[in-house]
Amino acid sequence: MESYEELLNRAYKDVKIIEGTGERFEIPKVEGMFIGKKTALTNFFQIASKLRRDKDHFL
């Protein structure tokens, strides 16, 4: 049976390093308005698009 250190070293060796582009991922600032007792996001679709998610994912 391998020791913890050996397993850890093997895991680090087997993991692929992914190089990032260096760009900062920024989500648009949330904009909203009050409608009675509820809050509506006016830029909901823009945020969902930036996160690359379907709008139904958030509802």
DSSP file (Angstrom, degrees, kcal/mol; ACC not computed):
  #  RESIDUE AA STRUCTURE BP1 BP2  ACC     N-H-->O    O-->H-N    N-H-->O    O-->H-N    TCO  KAPPA ALPHA  PHI   PSI    X-CA   Y-CA   Z-CA
    1    1 A M              0   0    0      0, 0.0     2,-0.1     0, 0.0     0, 0.0   0.000 360.0 360.0 360.0 136.1    0.0    0.0    0.0
    2    2 A E        -     0   0    0      1,-0.1     2,-0.1     2,-0.1     0, 0.0  -0.445 360.0-116.5 -79.4 150.1    1.3    3.4   -1.0
    3    3 A S     >  -     0   0    0     -2,-0.1     4,-2.4     1,-0.1     5,-0.2  -0.326  29.4-105.4 -77.2 166.9    1.9    6.1    1.6
    4    4 A Y  H  > S+     0   0    0      1,-0.2     4,-2.7     2,-0.2     5,-0.2   0.907 121.3  52.7 -59.0 -43.5   -0.1    9.4    1.5
    5    5 A E  H  > S+     0   0    0      1,-0.2     4,-2.5     2,-0.2    -1,-0.2   0.898 109.7  48.4 -61.9 -41.1    3.0   11.3    0.2
    6    6 A E  H  > S+     0   0    0      2,-0.2     4,-2.3     1,-0.2    -1,-0.2   0.917 112.7  47.8 -66.4 -42.6    3.4    8.8   -2.7
    7    7 A L  H  X S+     0   0    0     -4,-2.4     4,-2.3     2,-0.2    -2,-0.2   0.908 112.5  49.6 -63.3 -41.4   -0.3    9.0   -3.6
    8    8 A L  H  X S+     0   0    0     -4,-2.7     4,-2.4     2,-0.2    -2,-0.2   0.916 111.0  48.6 -64.2 -44.2   -0.2   12.8   -3.5
    9    9 A N  H  X S+     0   0    0     -4,-2.5     4,-1.9     1,-0.2    -1,-0.2   0.901 111.9  49.5 -62.4 -41.3    2.9   12.9   -5.7
   10   10 A R  H  X S+     0   0    0     -4,-2.3     4,-2.0     2,-0.2    -2,-0.2   0.897 110.3  50.9 -65.7 -39.6    1.3   10.5   -8.2
   11   11 A A  H  X S+     0   0    0     -4,-2.3     4,-1.6     1,-0.2    -2,-0.2   0.926 110.4  48.4 -63.9 -44.7   -1.9   12.6   -8.3
   12   12 A Y  H  < S+     0   0    0     -4,-2.4    -1,-0.2     1,-0.2    -2,-0.2   0.861 112.0  50.5 -63.5 -34.9    0.1   15.8   -8.9
   13   13 A K  H  < S+     0   0    0     -4,-1.9    -1,-0.2     1,-0.2    -2,-0.2   0.873 112.8  45.5 -69.7 -37.2    2.0   14.1  -11.7
   14   14 A D  H  < S+     0   0    0     -4,-2.0     2,-0.3    -5,-0.1    -2,-0.2   0.696  90.5  97.0 -82.3 -20.1   -1.1   12.7  -13.4
   15   15 A V  S  < S-     0   0    0     -4,-1.6     2,-0.3    -5,-0.1    -4,-0.0  -0.535  73.8-130.4 -75.6 131.7   -3.2   16.0  -13.2
   16   16 A K        -     0   0    0     -2,-0.3     2,-0.5     1,-0.0    -2,-0.1  -0.631  16.6-129.7 -81.1 137.9   -3.1   18.0  -16.4
   17   17 A I        -     0   0    0     -2,-0.3     2,-0.6     2,-0.0    -1,-0.0  -0.776  17.8-151.9 -89.1 125.4   -2.2   21.7  -16.0
   18   18 A I        -     0   0    0     -2,-0.5     2,-0.5     0, 0.0    -2,-0.0  -0.871   8.7-142.2-100.7 122.6   -4.7   24.0  -17.8
   19   19 A E        -     0   0    0     -2,-0.6     2,-0.1     2,-0.0    -2,-0.0  -0.717  15.9-144.1 -85.3 127.6   -3.3   27.3  -18.9
   20   20 A G        -     0   0    0     -2,-0.5    -1,-0.0     1,-0.1     0, 0.0  -0.394  17.2-123.4 -84.4 166.2   -5.6   30.2  -18.5
   21   21 A T        -     0   0    0      2,-0.1     3,-0.1    -2,-0.1    -1,-0.1   0.597  41.9-120.9 -84.6 -11.8   -5.9   33.1  -20.9
   22   22 A G        +     0   0    0      1,-0.3     2,-0.2     0, 0.0    -2,-0.0   0.390  67.8 136.6  86.5  -5.1   -5.2   35.5  -18.1
   23   23 A E        -     0   0    0      1,-0.1     2,-0.5     0, 0.0    -1,-0.3  -0.482  55.8-123.9 -75.4 146.5   -8.6   37.3  -18.7
   24   24 A R        -     0   0    0     -2,-0.2     2,-0.7    -3,-0.1    -1,-0.1  -0.799  17.9-134.0 -92.3 128.8  -10.6   38.2  -15.7
   25   25 A F        -     0   0    0     -2,-0.5     2,-0.5     2,-0.0    -1,-0.0  -0.730  29.9-175.8 -83.1 116.3  -14.1   36.8  -15.8
   26   26 A E        -     0   0    0     -2,-0.7     3,-0.0    24,-0.0    -2,-0.0  -0.959  17.3-149.7-122.1 130.2  -16.5   39.6  -14.8
   27   27 A I        -     0   0    0     -2,-0.5     3,-0.1     1,-0.1    20,-0.1  -0.771  34.4-103.9 -91.8 137.3  -20.2   39.4  -14.3
   28   28 A P        -     0   0    0      0, 0.0     2,-0.1     0, 0.0    -1,-0.1  -0.256  44.1 -94.9 -58.8 148.0  -22.2   42.5  -15.1
   29   29 A K        -     0   0    0      1,-0.1     2,-0.2    -3,-0.0    18,-0.1  -0.432  46.6-106.6 -64.2 134.7  -23.4   44.5  -12.1
   30   30 A V        -     0   0    0     -2,-0.1     2,-0.4    -3,-0.1    -1,-0.1  -0.449  36.5-167.9 -68.2 130.2  -27.0   43.5  -11.2
   31   31 A E        +     0   0    0     -2,-0.2    11,-2.3    -3,-0.1    12,-1.0  -0.974  17.5 157.0-119.3 134.1  -29.6   46.1  -12.1
   32   32 A G  E     -A   41   0A   0     -2,-0.4     2,-0.3     9,-0.3     9,-0.2  -0.899  26.7-150.3-148.2 175.6  -33.1   45.8  -10.8
   33   33 A M  E     -A   40   0A   0      7,-2.4     7,-3.2    -2,-0.3     2,-0.4  -0.982  25.9-112.5-148.6 155.0  -36.3   47.6   -9.9
   34   34 A F  E     -A   39   0A   0     -2,-0.3     2,-0.5     5,-0.2     5,-0.2  -0.771  23.0-174.9 -93.9 132.6  -39.0   47.1   -7.4
   35   35 A I  E >   -A   38   0A   0      3,-3.0     3,-1.9    -2,-0.4     2,-0.4  -0.881  66.6 -58.6-125.1  96.7  -42.5   46.1   -8.6
   36   36 A G  T 3  S-     0   0    0     -2,-0.5    -2,-0.0     1,-0.3     0, 0.0  -0.549 120.2 -17.8  66.4-122.5  -44.7   46.1   -5.6
   37   37 A K  T 3  S+     0   0    0     -2,-0.4    -1,-0.3    -3,-0.1     2,-0.3   0.411 125.8  83.2 -93.6   0.8  -43.2   43.6   -3.1
   38   38 A K  E <   -A   35   0A   0     -3,-1.9    -3,-3.0     2,-0.0     2,-0.5  -0.703  68.7-137.6-107.9 156.9  -41.1   41.9   -5.7
   39   39 A T  E     -A   34   0A   0     -2,-0.3     2,-0.4    -5,-0.2    -5,-0.2  -0.952  16.7-162.5-112.4 130.6  -37.7   42.7   -7.2
   40   40 A A  E     -A   33   0A   0     -7,-3.2    -7,-2.4    -2,-0.5     2,-0.6  -0.938  15.2-135.2-113.9 133.8  -37.2   42.4  -10.9
   41   41 A L  E >   -A   32   0A   0     -2,-0.4     3,-0.7    -9,-0.2    -9,-0.3  -0.772  11.5-164.3 -86.5 124.3  -33.7   42.2  -12.5
   42   42 A T  T 3  S+     0   0    0    -11,-2.3     3,-0.2    -2,-0.6   -10,-0.2   0.709  89.3  40.7 -83.1 -19.9  -33.6   44.4  -15.6
   43   43 A N  T 3> S+     0   0    0    -12,-1.0     4,-1.9     1,-0.1    -1,-0.2  -0.095  75.2 126.3-116.9  35.3  -30.4   42.8  -16.9
   44   44 A F  H <> S+     0   0    0     -3,-0.7     4,-2.4     1,-0.2     5,-0.2   0.908  74.0  48.6 -58.1 -47.1  -31.2   39.2  -16.1
   45   45 A F  H  > S+     0   0    0      1,-0.2     4,-2.3     2,-0.2    -1,-0.2   0.851 108.8  53.8 -67.0 -34.4  -30.7   37.9  -19.7
   46   46 A Q  H  > S+     0   0    0      2,-0.2     4,-2.2     1,-0.2    -1,-0.2   0.907 110.7  46.5 -64.8 -42.1  -27.3   39.7  -20.0
   47   47 A I  H  X S+     0   0    0     -4,-1.9     4,-1.9     2,-0.2    -2,-0.2   0.931 112.7  49.1 -66.4 -45.8  -26.1   38.0  -16.8
   48   48 A A  H  <>S+     0   0    0     -4,-2.4     5,-2.5     1,-0.2     4,-0.3   0.890 112.0  49.8 -60.9 -39.8  -27.4   34.6  -17.8
   49   49 A S  H ><5S+     0   0    0     -4,-2.3     3,-1.1     1,-0.2    -1,-0.2   0.906 108.9  51.0 -65.4 -42.6  -25.7   35.0  -21.2
   50   50 A K  H 3<5S+     0   0    0     -4,-2.2    -1,-0.2     1,-0.3    -2,-0.2   0.844 111.7  47.7 -64.8 -33.7  -22.4   36.0  -19.6
   51   51 A L  T 3<5S-     0   0    0     -4,-1.9    -1,-0.3    -5,-0.1    -2,-0.2   0.465 111.4-125.7 -83.8  -1.9  -22.5   32.9  -17.4
   52   52 A R  T < 5 +     0   0    0     -3,-1.1     2,-0.3    -4,-0.3    -3,-0.2   0.914  65.4 131.6  55.7  48.2  -23.3   30.8  -20.5
   53   53 A R      < -     0   0    0     -5,-2.5    -1,-0.2    -6,-0.1     2,-0.1  -0.950  63.4-108.2-128.1 148.7  -26.4   29.4  -18.9
   54   54 A D    >>  -     0   0    0     -2,-0.3     3,-1.8     1,-0.1     4,-0.5  -0.477  31.6-120.5 -69.8 145.3  -30.0   29.0  -20.1
   55   55 A K  H >> S+     0   0    0      1,-0.3     3,-1.2     2,-0.2     4,-0.8   0.826 112.6  63.1 -59.0 -31.0  -32.4   31.4  -18.4
   56   56 A D  H 34 S+     0   0    0      1,-0.3    -1,-0.3     2,-0.2     3,-0.1   0.723  88.3  71.1 -67.4 -20.3  -34.4   28.4  -17.1
   57   57 A H  H <4 S+     0   0    0     -3,-1.8    -1,-0.3     1,-0.2    -2,-0.2   0.819 104.6  39.7 -63.2 -30.3  -31.3   27.3  -15.1
   58   58 A F  H <<        0   0    0     -3,-1.2    -1,-0.2    -4,-0.5    -2,-0.2   0.617 360.0 360.0 -95.3 -15.8  -31.8   30.3  -12.8
   59   59 A L     <        0   0    0     -4,-0.8    -1,-0.2    -3,-0.1    -2,-0.2   0.462 360.0 360.0 -91.6 360.0  -35.6   30.2  -12.5
